[in-house]
Amino acid sequence: MAAADYPEMLALVASGALRPEDLVQRVVGLAEGAALLPGLHDARRAGMTVIDPRR
């Protein structure tokens, strides 16, 4: 996405019309994220997995 489009996109997020959090399937810590990496090539899950190092 071009940086010039960010203000419009962020306005949609602020208004609630665009909900990026709906794309997140799960949040995992570093250890679990490291364990998941080798299997990414055959992952069948919809949505994103976010690695949060604070977990």
N, CA, C and O atoms as a DFTB+ gen file, in Angstrom:
220 C
 N C O
     1  1       0.844      -1.166       0.000
     2  2       0.000       0.000       0.000
     3  2       0.893       1.233       0.000
     4  3       1.860       1.317       0.758
     5  1       0.561       2.169      -0.845
     6  2       1.333       3.410      -0.938
     7  2       1.120       4.257       0.311
     8  3       0.008       4.334       0.832
     9  1       2.181       4.886       0.787
    10  2       2.099       5.719       1.986
    11  2       1.079       6.842       1.819
    12  3       0.488       7.288       2.803
    13  1       0.868       7.300       0.598
    14  2      -0.106       8.365       0.351
    15  2      -1.527       7.927       0.699
    16  3      -2.395       8.768       0.935
    17  1      -1.771       6.607       0.732
    18  2      -3.104       6.083       1.045
    19  2      -3.323       5.846       2.544
    20  3      -4.437       5.527       2.959
    21  1      -2.287       5.997       3.348
    22  2      -2.403       5.734       4.781
    23  2      -3.443       6.606       5.481
    24  3      -4.244       6.073       6.249
    25  1      -3.471       7.918       5.255
    26  2      -4.453       8.734       5.974
    27  2      -5.892       8.265       5.766
    28  3      -6.664       8.211       6.724
    29  1      -6.261       7.930       4.544
    30  2      -7.611       7.452       4.281
    31  2      -7.864       6.111       4.976
    32  3      -8.928       5.894       5.556
    33  1      -6.871       5.212       4.909
    34  2      -7.023       3.909       5.553
    35  2      -7.143       4.069       7.066
    36  3      -7.994       3.430       7.685
    37  1      -6.308       4.907       7.670
    38  2      -6.345       5.106       9.111
    39  2      -7.645       5.772       9.548
    40  3      -8.133       5.506      10.646
    41  1      -8.206       6.625       8.712
    42  2      -9.507       7.227       9.010
    43  2     -10.588       6.148       9.029
    44  3     -11.492       6.190       9.864
    45  1     -10.501       5.187       8.117
    46  2     -11.456       4.079       8.111
    47  2     -11.322       3.224       9.364
    48  3     -12.323       2.774       9.922
    49  1     -10.093       3.000       9.806
    50  2      -9.864       2.248      11.043
    51  2     -10.442       3.019      12.225
    52  3     -11.130       2.442      13.067
    53  1     -10.165       4.319      12.290
    54  2     -10.657       5.139      13.405
    55  2     -12.178       5.178      13.454
    56  3     -12.760       5.225      14.538
    57  1     -12.825       5.158      12.299
    58  2     -14.287       5.217      12.258
    59  2     -14.939       3.865      12.540
    60  3     -16.147       3.794      12.765
    61  1     -14.145       2.794      12.527
    62  2     -14.684       1.459      12.741
    63  2     -15.137       0.774      11.470
    64  3     -15.595      -0.368      11.515
    65  1     -15.017       1.452      10.327
    66  2     -15.418       0.854       9.055
    67  2     -14.447      -0.238       8.610
    68  3     -14.834      -1.172       7.907
    69  1     -13.200      -0.118       9.018
    70  2     -12.176      -1.107       8.698
    71  2     -11.662      -1.651      10.024
    72  3     -11.223      -0.892      10.887
    73  1     -11.719      -2.969      10.181
    74  2     -11.371      -3.594      11.453
    75  2     -10.223      -4.594      11.259
    76  3     -10.472      -5.791      11.115
    77  1      -8.973      -4.119      11.254
    78  2      -7.846      -5.023      11.011
    79  2      -7.725      -6.127      12.061
    80  3      -7.163      -7.185      11.777
    81  1      -8.236      -5.900      13.250
    82  2      -8.154      -6.929      14.291
    83  2      -8.937      -8.179      13.913
    84  3      -8.683      -9.255      14.453
    85  1      -9.882      -8.047      12.993
    86  2     -10.643      -9.218      12.550
    87  2      -9.790     -10.188      11.724
    88  3     -10.183     -11.337      11.519
    89  1      -8.646      -9.738      11.259
    90  2      -7.754     -10.586      10.470
    91  2      -6.862     -11.466      11.347
    92  3      -6.271     -12.433      10.865
    93  1      -6.767     -11.129      12.627
    94  2      -5.881     -11.854      13.544
    95  2      -6.602     -13.083      14.075
    96  3      -7.633     -12.978      14.738
    97  1      -6.049     -14.235      13.775
    98  2      -6.594     -15.520      14.242
    99  2      -6.178     -15.788      15.680
   100  3      -6.985     -16.218      16.504
   101  1      -4.889     -15.525      15.975
   102  2      -4.381     -15.781      17.319
   103  2      -3.104     -15.005      17.557
   104  3      -2.440     -14.562      16.620
   105  1      -2.773     -14.849      18.834
   106  2      -1.552     -14.168      19.265
   107  2      -0.764     -15.162      20.099
   108  3      -1.303     -15.771      21.023
   109  1       0.516     -15.326      19.770
   110  2       1.368     -16.287      20.471
   111  2       2.636     -15.592      20.954
   112  3       2.967     -14.497      20.500
   113  1       3.337     -16.235      21.873
   114  2       4.617     -15.738      22.358
   115  2       5.755     -16.170      21.440
   116  3       5.538     -16.870      20.451
   117  1       6.965     -15.748      21.778
   118  2       8.132     -16.060      20.950
   119  2       8.391     -17.558      20.834
   120  3       8.668     -18.054      19.742
   121  1       8.304     -18.271      21.926
   122  2       8.595     -19.709      21.890
   123  2       7.605     -20.443      20.993
   124  3       8.000     -21.274      20.175
   125  1       6.322     -20.134      21.146
   126  2       5.325     -20.799      20.304
   127  2       5.472     -20.360      18.847
   128  3       5.302     -21.164      17.931
   129  1       5.786     -19.087      18.639
   130  2       6.000     -18.600      17.272
   131  2       7.144     -19.326      16.594
   132  3       7.040     -19.708      15.428
   133  1       8.248     -19.518      17.328
   134  2       9.397     -20.244      16.779
   135  2       9.017     -21.676      16.434
   136  3       9.476     -22.218      15.428
   137  1       8.189     -22.284      17.256
   138  2       7.760     -23.660      16.989
   139  2       6.836     -23.736      15.774
   140  3       6.802     -24.758      15.089
   141  1       6.093     -22.677      15.504
   142  2       5.160     -22.667      14.372
   143  2       5.848     -22.407      13.028
   144  3       5.351     -22.840      11.989
   145  1       6.969     -21.715      13.037
   146  2       7.628     -21.310      11.791
   147  2       7.913     -22.448      10.816
   148  3       7.644     -22.284       9.626
   149  1       8.442     -23.592      11.249
   150  2       8.733     -24.657      10.283
   151  2       7.499     -25.178       9.535
   152  3       7.631     -25.708       8.432
   153  1       6.323     -25.036      10.109
   154  2       5.123     -25.559       9.473
   155  2       4.330     -24.542       8.653
   156  3       3.241     -24.853       8.171
   157  1       4.857     -23.351       8.492
   158  2       4.108     -22.315       7.779
   159  2       3.810     -22.676       6.326
   160  3       2.793     -22.249       5.779
   161  1       4.678     -23.447       5.706
   162  2       4.482     -23.778       4.291
   163  2       3.230     -24.610       4.046
   164  3       2.701     -24.603       2.934
   165  1       2.749     -25.318       5.044
   166  2       1.545     -26.126       4.841
   167  2       0.410     -25.730       5.801
   168  3      -0.492     -26.523       6.069
   169  1       0.471     -24.504       6.305
   170  2      -0.574     -24.027       7.215
   171  2      -1.903     -23.920       6.479
   172  3      -1.954     -23.460       5.338
   173  1      -2.965     -24.343       7.132
   174  2      -4.287     -24.309       6.539
   175  2      -5.221     -23.335       7.260
   176  3      -6.398     -23.237       6.913
   177  1      -4.718     -22.633       8.236
   178  2      -5.545     -21.711       9.008
   179  2      -5.808     -20.425       8.237
   180  3      -4.938     -19.906       7.538
   181  1      -7.007     -19.938       8.380
   182  2      -7.325     -18.614       7.858
   183  2      -6.931     -17.596       8.918
   184  3      -6.931     -17.909      10.108
   185  1      -6.606     -16.417       8.509
   186  2      -6.239     -15.372       9.450
   187  2      -4.753     -15.380       9.751
   188  3      -4.022     -16.289       9.358
   189  1      -4.327     -14.355      10.452
   190  2      -2.910     -14.169      10.767
   191  2      -2.608     -14.611      12.188
   192  3      -3.454     -14.538      13.079
   193  1      -1.391     -15.066      12.372
   194  2      -0.881     -15.316      13.707
   195  2       0.115     -14.208      14.005
   196  3       1.052     -13.986      13.237
   197  1      -0.083     -13.517      15.109
   198  2       0.791     -12.427      15.516
   199  2       1.691     -12.931      16.633
   200  3       1.223     -13.557      17.584
   201  1       2.990     -12.654      16.512
   202  2       3.935     -13.028      17.563
   203  2       4.160     -11.809      18.441
   204  3       4.634     -10.771      17.978
   205  1       3.812     -11.951      19.720
   206  2       3.970     -10.878      20.698
   207  2       5.078     -11.289      21.669
   208  3       4.880     -12.199      22.475
   209  1       6.230     -10.639      21.606
   210  2       7.351     -11.054      22.460
   211  2       7.088     -10.841      23.954
   212  3       7.843     -11.350      24.782
   213  1       6.053     -10.113      24.309
   214  2       5.742      -9.893      25.731
   215  2       5.011     -11.072      26.344
   216  3       4.827     -11.115      27.560
   217  1       4.595     -12.021      25.536
   218  2       3.869     -13.189      26.062
   219  2       4.821     -14.272      26.493
   220  3       4.388     -15.326      26.959
